[in-house]
Amino acid sequence: MYARITTYKIDTSRESEILEMLDDIASQIKALPGIVVCYSSWRSGDGVGVITAIYESQTAAEAAVAPAQAIWGGLAGVMVAPPDAQDYENVRDLLA
């Protein structure tokens, strides 16, 4: 497995909009090549958040870059800063 962790910051005054947008983009995320799981978490107080996306492989994660950028582009209006993605090649499921 392979992980991409993306930090972001949202406009907290638009949080209800963001929840709707996340529901709308869920199908796009599910369609990313080789995605295993994807979580979005953020703090309501300051809008700082993180996306944790786990892929089957590094190849799958690399293939998902362009579609993921398009998804982020659709969220640009509610973001206060561009997202910052970091990749990790060592992933272990600690609950399995």
N, C-alpha and C positions, 0 to 999 in steps of 0.2 A: 504494500500500500504506500501511498504518497499523500502528503498533506499540503494544502495551501491555506495559510492563515492571512486574512486580510483585515486590517484595521481601518476604521472609517469614523466619521463624525457627522451626525444628522442635525438638522434644525429641529430642536425639540418642540417648537411651536407647531410643527406639522406632523407630529407623531401619529395621529389618527390616519392621515394620508399615507404615511409610510406603511402602516399595517395593511391597508388595502393594497398598496403597491406590491408588498411582499406576497400577498395571496395571489395577485395577478401574475407574478413572475415565477411562481412555484413550478409551473409546467415547463418553463424554459430551463430552469435549473435541473429538473429531472431529466431533461433531454441532453444535458451536457455529456459528452462521451466519457464513459468510464467512471462516472460519479457514483460513489457508494453512499455517502451521507453528507448533508450540508446543514449547518446550524447558523443562525444569526442571533446574536445577543447584543444588547446595548443597555446603557443606563439612561433612565428617563431624565435624571437631573442635569447631566452635561452632554448627553447625546453621543458619548464615545461608545463605539461598538466594535465587534469583531465577527467576521464570518469564518467558520471552520469548515473547510471542504476536504473530504477524504476521497481520493481517487484510487482506482485499481492499480495504477502504475504511474510512473513519471511520464511515460508516453501519453497516457490518457490525460493527465493534467496539462501537459503542453498543448495537446489538441483542443483543450477547453479554453485556452487563453482568449482567443478572438471572440468566441461566443460570450464568454464571461464579461469581456470588456463592453460588448454591446448591451448586456444586461445592466452593467454599472452605468452606462450612458443614459439609460432610461430612468435612472434614479438621481441623476445629476441635479435636478431641481430641488431636491430635498436634502442634499448634502452641503455641508459648509466647508469641506475640504476634500480633495481627491483621495480615493482609497489607496492604501499601501499594502501590497501583497508580498509575502515571504513564503518560500517553499521549503519543505522539510522531507528528506528522503527516508527517514527512520520513523515509522509509525507502529505503535503497539497498542492493541486493544486491551486495556487493563481490566475490563469486566468480562472478557471471554473466558 
